[in-house]
């Protein structure tokens, strides 16, 4: 099931970010990157909630940017060549000093080898087209193609990296019901 493709303007937002390469289904580095990102994000959330400001907020979903050095090789048949950037958006009131304090707390409690690779920075995507994909990741092809065709039909050109926002917890639930925002920047 697919919804309608929409054009949006994505402003600069702050993220915890980590990069990697390889098949997300089999790469231990992918799994450890996800674990480190969520550990840091939840530690930051509870640190802020218990702190002076006592602000409670939801940890945002995992997001991924996907590409290959040679985009002609970017296919589901060759996931080992994939490159990725995983991100979790942070509220605008989060500051660098709070992120650094959360790093120290996580490092003291858990042995997460990829933790030190995470960075806190602003990411600006700008104009993009997006659509909601409902179903397993393996069935995203037609949805992605629909977004690309929409961009080209509007007279624009694809720009930047393929972007996905994972709204479902894939550890739970039927893959047929997974919700993923498929986003593609354009010029």
C-alpha positions, 0 to 999 in steps of 0.5 A, a space after each residue: 500500500 502506498 500513499 501519495 507522493 508529496 513535495 516538502 522542504 526539510 529544514 536543518 535539524 540536529 541528529 546523532 549520526 554514524 556512518 558505515 558500509 555493508 549489507 544491513 541484514 548481515 553486517 555486525 557494524 550495522 547492528 552495533 551502530 543501531 545499538 549505539 545510536 539508540 543507547 545514546 539517544 535514550 540516555 540523553 532523553 532520560 538525562 534531560 528528563 531528570 535534569 534541571 529542565 525536566 523536559 520529557 520527549 519521545 526518542 525519534 525513529 531511526 533514519 537511514 541515508 543509503 548510497 553506493 560510490 557507483 550508483 549503477 551498482 546500488 541494488 538489492 543484489 549487491 548490498 555489500 557495496 552499500 554505504 549508509 549513514 544512520 541518524 536519530 533526530 534530536 530536539 532543538 533544545 539539546 546542546 553539545 555539552 549535554 550530548 557529551 555528558 550522555 556519551 560519558 554515561 553510556 561509555 561508563 555503563 556499556 561496552 559499545 565499540 561504535 559509540 565513539 564514532 557517533 557525532 552530533 551535527 546539523 543536517 540540512 536536506 532541503 527540497 525533497 519528495 516523500 511517500 509512506 511505504 507500508 510493507 517489508 523493505 524488500 517490497 520498497 522498489 516500486 515505491 522508490 520508483 514512484 517517488 523518482 518518477 514523480 520528481 522527474 515528472 515535475 521537471 526536477 532532478 534527483 539529488 542527494 542520498 536515498 533517505 528512509 525513516 523507519 516508523 515501525 519497530 521491526 523487531 515486533 509486528 508483521 512486516 506487511 504492516 511496517 511503515 517507512 517514509 521514503 524520501 528523495 532530495 531533488 534539485 
